[in-house]
């Protein structure tokens, strides 16, 4: 009788603890809005059911040797599979980390390792993440690689992104006129894109090189893609305006020699 009570108590406690673990994990999954949360919750449920079954059967004298053998075998199998599938397991764990802590989500524009890969996150799976580049190519990246990489997320920002435009004008240029034209083009482009800035636009002399004077101006934009378009437009207009004002860009020369 006492033996049966012990079995019942252990089984009930095991079930209660398992239910608490399952509910806690499920709550976190749905609170974090993890992709494939239903499948992951179902997997946790099956694992807990299997563990409870082993605990229950392991309390009977008739089945205890079998359960001990299964437990030992499971440990060996888990070790072998862990070594054999180290990369796959690492990708799975990294995928769970990405889905839980969300350094990026589907639709984000990311830059991996200082520009090695740039594109939009199209899909996040347990094993890998699919990134769509500007050329509409799909790049499949293992999650372990992304989890250890330096990620720049263009959507992790304030409502404004700063884009740096650097140009070089030749020595002898009317530097004040060059700066005024540059600033006016930036302000004109910002108005066209409906960008407002609390700080005034400033163009600064940042360097004297062997070929000319380097200028830099900060161009605010709403997104990285919009900033790219704005810089391209300013460069195009700047060529025409500098030509009218007889302002020349830095002189570059290429020397070709034959041996």
MOFEN-V382502 format. One record per residue. RES is the residue in one letter. PHI is phi in whole degrees, 0 to 359 (999 if undefined). OMEGA is omega in whole degrees, 0 to 359 (none if undefined). BURIAL is I if it has 9 or more other C-alpha atoms within 8 Angstrom, else O. Layout:
# MOFEN-V382502
res->RES phi->PHI omega->OMEGA burial->BURIAL
res->RES phi->PHI omega->OMEGA burial->BURIAL
This chain:
# MOFEN-V382502
res->X phi->999 omega->179 burial->O
res->X phi->297 omega->180 burial->O
res->X phi->297 omega->179 burial->O
res->X phi->292 omega->177 burial->O
res->X phi->299 omega->179 burial->O
res->X phi->298 omega->179 burial->O
res->X phi->297 omega->181 burial->I
res->X phi->297 omega->182 burial->O
res->X phi->297 omega->180 burial->O
res->X phi->298 omega->181 burial->I
res->X phi->294 omega->180 burial->I
res->X phi->296 omega->179 burial->O
res->X phi->298 omega->179 burial->O
res->X phi->298 omega->180 burial->I
res->X phi->294 omega->181 burial->I
res->X phi->298 omega->179 burial->O
res->X phi->297 omega->180 burial->O
res->X phi->296 omega->178 burial->I
res->X phi->298 omega->178 burial->O
res->X phi->297 omega->178 burial->O
res->X phi->297 omega->181 burial->O
res->X phi->297 omega->180 burial->I
res->X phi->295 omega->179 burial->O
res->X phi->296 omega->179 burial->O
res->X phi->296 omega->181 burial->I
res->X phi->297 omega->179 burial->I
res->X phi->296 omega->179 burial->O
res->X phi->295 omega->181 burial->O
res->X phi->299 omega->183 burial->I
res->X phi->282 omega->177 burial->I
res->X phi->291 omega->178 burial->O
res->X phi->278 omega->180 burial->O
res->X phi->55 omega->182 burial->O
res->X phi->290 omega->176 burial->I
res->X phi->296 omega->182 burial->O
res->X phi->60 omega->183 burial->O
res->X phi->297 omega->180 burial->I
res->X phi->295 omega->180 burial->O
res->X phi->294 omega->180 burial->O
res->X phi->293 omega->178 burial->O
res->X phi->296 omega->179 burial->I
res->X phi->294 omega->178 burial->O
res->X phi->296 omega->177 burial->O
res->X phi->299 omega->180 burial->I
res->X phi->298 omega->180 burial->I
res->X phi->296 omega->179 burial->O
res->X phi->297 omega->180 burial->O
res->X phi->293 omega->176 burial->I
res->X phi->297 omega->179 burial->O
res->X phi->297 omega->180 burial->O
res->X phi->296 omega->179 burial->O
res->X phi->296 omega->177 burial->I
res->X phi->298 omega->179 burial->O
res->X phi->293 omega->179 burial->I
res->X phi->296 omega->181 burial->I
res->X phi->296 omega->182 burial->I
res->X phi->291 omega->181 burial->I
res->X phi->289 omega->181 burial->I
res->X phi->271 omega->179 burial->I
res->X phi->267 omega->182 burial->O
res->X phi->298 omega->183 burial->O
res->X phi->291 omega->184 burial->O
res->X phi->256 omega->183 burial->I
res->X phi->301 omega->178 burial->I
res->X phi->299 omega->180 burial->I
res->X phi->294 omega->180 burial->O
res->X phi->294 omega->178 burial->I
res->X phi->296 omega->179 burial->I
res->X phi->296 omega->179 burial->O
res->X phi->296 omega->180 burial->O
res->X phi->295 omega->179 burial->O
res->X phi->294 omega->179 burial->O
res->X phi->295 omega->179 burial->O
res->X phi->297 omega->178 burial->O
res->X phi->295 omega->179 burial->O
res->X phi->295 omega->180 burial->O
res->X phi->299 omega->180 burial->O
res->X phi->298 omega->179 burial->O
res->X phi->295 omega->180 burial->O
res->X phi->297 omega->180 burial->O
res->X phi->295 omega->179 burial->I
res->X phi->296 omega->178 burial->I
res->X phi->290 omega->183 burial->O
res->X phi->290 omega->184 burial->O
res->X phi->247 omega->182 burial->O
res->X phi->301 omega->181 burial->I
res->X phi->294 omega->180 burial->O
res->X phi->296 omega->179 burial->O
res->X phi->294 omega->177 burial->I
res->X phi->297 omega->177 burial->I
res->X phi->295 omega->179 burial->I
res->X phi->296 omega->179 burial->I
res->X phi->296 omega->179 burial->I
res->X phi->295 omega->177 burial->I
res->X phi->298 omega->178 burial->I
res->X phi->295 omega->177 burial->I
res->X phi->297 omega->181 burial->I
res->X phi->295 omega->181 burial->I
res->X phi->292 omega->182 burial->I
res->X phi->277 omega->186 burial->I
res->X phi->268 omega->172 burial->O
res->X phi->53 omega->170 burial->O
res->X phi->295 omega->173 burial->O
res->X phi->205 omega->178 burial->I
res->X phi->231 omega->180 burial->I
res->X phi->299 omega->182 burial->I
res->X phi->101 omega->180 burial->O
res->X phi->287 omega->173 burial->I
res->X phi->265 omega->185 burial->I
res->X phi->235 omega->175 burial->I
res->X phi->238 omega->185 burial->I
res->X phi->258 omega->176 burial->I
res->X phi->50 omega->174 burial->I
res->X phi->58 omega->173 burial->O
res->X phi->103 omega->176 burial->O
res->X phi->301 omega->178 burial->O
res->X phi->214 omega->179 burial->O
res->X phi->232 omega->178 burial->I
res->X phi->176 omega->181 burial->I
res->X phi->265 omega->177 burial->I
res->X phi->286 omega->183 burial->I
res->X phi->266 omega->181 burial->I
res->X phi->202 omega->177 burial->O
res->X phi->243 omega->179 burial->I
res->X phi->252 omega->178 burial->O
res->X phi->295 omega->184 burial->I
res->X phi->268 omega->187 burial->I
res->X phi->214 omega->176 burial->I
res->X phi->236 omega->180 burial->I
res->X phi->259 omega->181 burial->I
res->X phi->244 omega->179 burial->I
res->X phi->260 omega->182 burial->I
res->X phi->279 omega->178 burial->I
res->X phi->299 omega->179 burial->O
res->X phi->275 omega->180 burial->O
res->X phi->66 omega->171 burial->O
res->X phi->276 omega->178 burial->O
res->X phi->263 omega->179 burial->O
res->X phi->253 omega->179 burial->O
res->X phi->263 omega->185 burial->O
res->X phi->246 omega->176 burial->I
res->X phi->302 omega->183 burial->I
res->X phi->296 omega->178 burial->I
res->X phi->297 omega->178 burial->I
res->X phi->295 omega->180 burial->O
res->X phi->292 omega->183 burial->I
res->X phi->293 omega->180 burial->I
res->X phi->259 omega->183 burial->O
res->X phi->269 omega->172 burial->O
res->X phi->272 omega->185 burial->O
res->X phi->249 omega->171 burial->I
res->X phi->255 omega->183 burial->I
res->X phi->259 omega->183 burial->I
res->X phi->293 omega->181 burial->I
res->X phi->265 omega->173 burial->O
res->X phi->271 omega->185 burial->O
res->X phi->202 omega->174 burial->O
res->X phi->284 omega->181 burial->O
res->X phi->286 omega->181 burial->O
res->X phi->226 omega->176 burial->I
res->X phi->245 omega->178 burial->I
res->X phi->265 omega->178 burial->I
res->X phi->244 omega->182 burial->I
res->X phi->261 omega->176 burial->O
res->X phi->248 omega->180 burial->I
res->X phi->242 omega->177 burial->O
res->X phi->226 omega->179 burial->O
res->X phi->228 omega->177 burial->I
res->X phi->249 omega->185 burial->I
res->X phi->286 omega->175 burial->I
res->X phi->295 omega->184 burial->O
res->X phi->93 omega->180 burial->O
res->X phi->287 omega->170 burial->I
res->X phi->291 omega->189 burial->O
res->X phi->296 omega->179 burial->O
res->X phi->296 omega->179 burial->O
res->X phi->294 omega->179 burial->O
res->X phi->298 omega->180 burial->I
res->X phi->292 omega->181 burial->I
res->X phi->298 omega->179 burial->O
res->X phi->296 omega->180 burial->I
res->X phi->298 omega->180 burial->I
res->X phi->295 omega->181 burial->I
res->X phi->295 omega->178 burial->O
res->X phi->292 omega->177 burial->I
res->X phi->296 omega->180 burial->I
res->X phi->296 omega->178 burial->I
res->X phi->297 omega->180 burial->O
res->X phi->293 omega->178 burial->I
res->X phi->298 omega->178 burial->I
res->X phi->295 omega->180 burial->I
res->X phi->295 omega->180 burial->O
res->X phi->266 omega->178 burial->O
res->X phi->58 omega->178 burial->O
res->X phi->257 omega->177 burial->I
res->X phi->248 omega->181 burial->O
res->X phi->224 omega->178 burial->O
res->X phi->288 omega->181 burial->O
res->X phi->268 omega->177 burial->O
res->X phi->292 omega->179 burial->O
res->X phi->287 omega->181 burial->I
res->X phi->233 omega->172 burial->O
res->X phi->249 omega->186 burial->I
res->X phi->236 omega->172 burial->O
res->X phi->277 omega->187 burial->O
res->X phi->249 omega->183 burial->O
res->X phi->192 omega->170 burial->O
res->X phi->249 omega->180 burial->O
res->X phi->259 omega->180 burial->O
res->X phi->288 omega->183 burial->O
res->X phi->248 omega->180 burial->I
res->X phi->166 omega->182 burial->I
res->X phi->256 omega->183 burial->I
res->X phi->268 omega->178 burial->I
res->X phi->242 omega->177 burial->I
res->X phi->223 omega->176 burial->I
res->X phi->223 omega->178 burial->I
res->X phi->265 omega->181 burial->I
res->X phi->246 omega->179 burial->I
res->X phi->284 omega->178 burial->I
res->X phi->212 omega->180 burial->I
res->X phi->277 omega->181 burial->I
res->X phi->223 omega->178 burial->I
res->X phi->295 omega->181 burial->I
res->X phi->295 omega->178 burial->O
res->X phi->294 omega->177 burial->I
res->X phi->297 omega->177 burial->I
res->X phi->300 omega->180 burial->O
res->X phi->296 omega->181 burial->O
res->X phi->295 omega->180 burial->I
res->X phi->297 omega->179 burial->I
res->X phi->297 omega->180 burial->O
res->X phi->293 omega->180 burial->I
res->X phi->296 omega->179 burial->I
res->X phi->299 omega->181 burial->O
res->X phi->297 omega->180 burial->O
res->X phi->292 omega->182 burial->I
res->X phi->294 omega->178 burial->I
res->X phi->301 omega->182 burial->O
res->X phi->291 omega->182 burial->O
res->X phi->291 omega->178 burial->I
res->X phi->293 omega->178 burial->I
res->X phi->295 omega->178 burial->I
res->X phi->296 omega->183 burial->O
res->X phi->272 omega->180 burial->O
res->X phi->59 omega->176 burial->O
res->X phi->256 omega->185 burial->I
res->X phi->251 omega->175 burial->I
res->X phi->283 omega->182 burial->I
res->X phi->304 omega->182 burial->I
res->X phi->274 omega->177 burial->O
res->X phi->246 omega->178 burial->O
res->X phi->229 omega->179 burial->O
res->X phi->242 omega->180 burial->O
res->X phi->259 omega->181 burial->O
res->X phi->250 omega->180 burial->O
res->X phi->235 omega->178 burial->O
res->X phi->239 omega->181 burial->O
res->X phi->252 omega->none burial->O
